[in-house]
Amino acid sequence: MLARNRFLLLVVVGGAVLAIISLSLQFLNLMPTTPIVEERPFQAADGGAGVALGKSRKRVFPVPHTQEPNPISEAYGYCNIPNHTEQAWEGHSPADYKLLSVQVMIRHGDRYPLYSIPKTKRPAIDCTLSVNRIPSHPLLNSFIGHMGLGGRGHWETPLSSVPRLPNHSACEMGELTQTGVVQHLRNGQLLHQTYKRHNLIPSDWSPRQVWVETTGKSRTLQSGLAFLYGLLPDFDWTKLTVRHQWSTLFCGSACDCPARNRYLEEEQRRQYRLRVSDT
């Protein structure tokens, strides 16, 4: 019994000593502490291939900052650039699974700012669509033409009065830009190719196979239409019913919470006052 207790004590003490040595080596920079960069291949929307750099999930000790952080470079490291679309695991499933449906929840594309910065001039951005402006897309011209036929579709109130294309030469607050339209034309095309082999949306698709819901903001409706135009094999207004969802949580009356809405409005006003006071 005494021998076993001594053995257990030895194991505990030995483990503690090893842990202390490991920590000491790391803090003395004798062991690497920077994250390992992994290369992940991806398929771009235009058919090209590339390599994405990602950080290893291995836990490491942070290295103290020696220079000021750069928010712009950090944003590029976190998000895709506006004109770049990556393909990941869309369309993949275990071999013994059968794919029955696809649900796509998308955020609107690139838009004009929601708020003006006090005491600064608003940026001059053209929100009309032109095939001669960069970025463009092979489907952009036909997309513009088809949106003019939107009266043939079925619209829930109040969506029938929302413009189907961004149309101001000087962008209004929150308006979708041409970059935003092109983003979703590309996203739709990418998913069309990805799910084509599953025959989820055949060329003779029926209205019951596509369910479309959007909030009443013009940028969300227009983004959804651009996405569908790239996704569907044959965009047919007569088969589409566009349903209105008043809640950004997409849960209808089941999540109606007046207290939450009041809090959000108060928080938005508070943040605006902070921006004004900071300038």
N, C-alpha and C positions, 0 to 999 in steps of 0.2 A: 504493500500500500504506500509506504514511504517512498519507494523507488518510483512508483507511478506519479506521485505528486511532484517529485523532483523533475521528472521528464516533462510534465506539463508546464512547470515553471520555466524550464529551459526553452521550450517552444515559444512561450509567450514573450520571454525576454529577447530571444533571437529575432522574432518578428518585429518587435519594437525597434531593435537596433538597426535592422535592415531598412525599416521605414525612415528612420532618422537619417541614415546615410544617403538614401535616395533623395530625400528633400534637400539635404545639404548640397548634393551634387547639382541639383537643378537650380538652386538659388545662387550657386557659384558659377553658373553658366557652363558647367562641365558636361551637361546633358542638354540636347536641343529642346527648346520650349516653344518654338514658333509652330503654328499649325502646318500640317502637311497638306500640300496642294495636290488634289487629285484631278486627273483629266477624264472628262466624260464626253464621249462622242455624241453628237446630236444631228438631226436632220433638219435643215432649214426649210422654211416655207417655199422657197423658190427652187427646191430640189437639191441645193448644194449641201455639202457636209461641213462640219466644223467640230471644234473641240471646246467644251465649256470647262472652265476651271472652277472647282468647288473645294470647300474646306473639309478636311477630315473631321469626323465627329469625336475623335479622340480627345479626351479631357487634358488640357494643358494649362500651365500657369501663365497668366497674362504678362506680356512684356510691357513695362512702363512706356508711355508715349514720350517720344523725344521731340515731336513737332506737333503743331496745331492740327486738329482734325480737319479734313477737307470734305464738307457735306456733299459736294457734287460728285466726287469720285466714289464716295460711299454709296450714293444713290445708284450710280452706274453698276456698282458691285452687287447691289441688292435686286435691282430691277433690270429687265430687258430694255435695251434702247428702243425707242418708239417704232423704228422700222425693222426690227428683228423679231422673228417668231421662232421659238424652239419647239421641237417635238419631243415628247417624253414617252410615257407609257400608255398613251391613248390607244384604244383598240386592242390592248393586250389583256389576256385573262388566262387562268390555268387551263390546261388541256382538257380537263374533264368538266369544265363549266360551259354553259351555253349563254351567250349574250342575248338578252331579250329586249332591252331598251337602253337608251342613252339619255341622261339628263344633263344639260349644259347650263350652268349658272355663270353668266358673264357680266363683267363690269363694262360700263360704257368706254368708248375709245377716248383718245386725246381730246381735250376740250380747252376752251378759253377759261381763264381764272374765274372763280366764283365771286371773288371780292376784289375791289380796287384797293391799291395800297395808298393810303392818304398822302397827299402832297407829292405824288409822283404821277407822271404821265402814263396813261394806259398804253400798252404795247399795240402797235398797228398790225393786226393780223386779219387776212382776208379769209372769211369762212364760206365763200362760195366754192363750188367744185369745178376744177378744170383739169382736163387730161394733160395739159401742157405744163402743169405745175408739179414740182417734186414735193412729196412722194406721189407717184401715180400707180396705176394698176391696170392690167389688160382688160379687166371687167368694168372699170370705172365708167366708161362711156355708155355701155349698155345698161349699167345700173342706174345712171342718171335718167335714161330714157324710160326704163321700167317704172321708176318711182313716179313719173308723171301719169301713170295709169292706175294709181292707187285707188281711185274711186271704184274699181272693179272688186276690191277686196271687201271683207266683212269686218267692221270695226265696232268695238264696244265704246260707248260714250265714256269719257270725252275724247278718245283718241282720234276720232275722225277729223277733229279740228286742229290737230298737232301737225306741223309741217313735216313732210317725210324726207326732206333734204335740208341741210344747213344752207342758208340763202342770204346772208348779210355780208356785204363787202367789208364792213368793219364789224368784227365779231361782237355779239352781245355776250353778257356775262353767262358763263357756263355753256356756251354754244359749242357743239361738236365741230372740230376742224377737219380739213381734208385728211390730215394724218390719221385722225380717229376713224374715218370711213375706210381708209386703205387698210388699217390694222385689222378691221373685222372682215373685210373681203378676204384677206389672207387667212385669218383664223378659220373662216367658213370653208375655204378651199382645202386647207390642211386637214380639217376633220372629215371633209367629204372623201378625200383620198384614204384617210385612216380607216373609216368605217365602211368603205365601199365593199370590201371583201365580206362583210357580215350581211350584206344585202338588207340593211335596216331601212334604207330609203331607196326603193327601186325607182327606175325612171318613170314609172306610171304610179307614183305614190298617191295615196288618197288623203283627204282632209283629216281623217281620224288618226293618221300616222304622225301628224305634226301638231303639237300644242304650243301656242305662242302666248306668252304673258309678258307685260312690260309695265313699268310705272308710267305716269303721264308726262315725265320730263322729255323734251324733244331729243336730248342727247342719248337717252336710253332707247327710245323708240328707233331713232335713226341707226344707232349701233346694231340693234337687233335685226333691222331690215338688211343692213350691209352683210351681217353674218349669215343670215338666211340665204341671201342672194349667192354667196359663195358656197354654201352648204348644199342647197337643194339641186338635184340634177336638172330640173326644169322649173324655174320660178314661175308659178302660175297664181296670179292674184285671186282668181275665182275659187281656188282651193284653200285659201288662207283666211282664218278668223283670228284677229289680233285682240286679245283680251286685256282689259285694264286691271292692274293690281295697284291699289292705292297705297299699300304698305311696302316699304323697302325691305321688310322682313319676309315678304311673300307668304304670309300666313292668313291673309284675309281678316275677317272680323274676329277670328279666334285669338288674335294677339292685340286687339285694340286696347290701348292703355293711355287714357287722357293724361295721367300724371307723368308718364314717360315723355309724352309729346311736349308738355309744358316745360319739363326739365331740359329737354333738348333745345327748345327755343330760347330759354334763359341762358343756357350754356353758350349758344351761338352768339347771342347779344354780348355776353361777358367777354368772349374771345375777340369780338370786333372792337369793343372798348379798349381792350389791352393793346390791340394793334394800333389803334389811333393814338393812345398815350405813348407808345414806344417811339412814334415818329415825331 
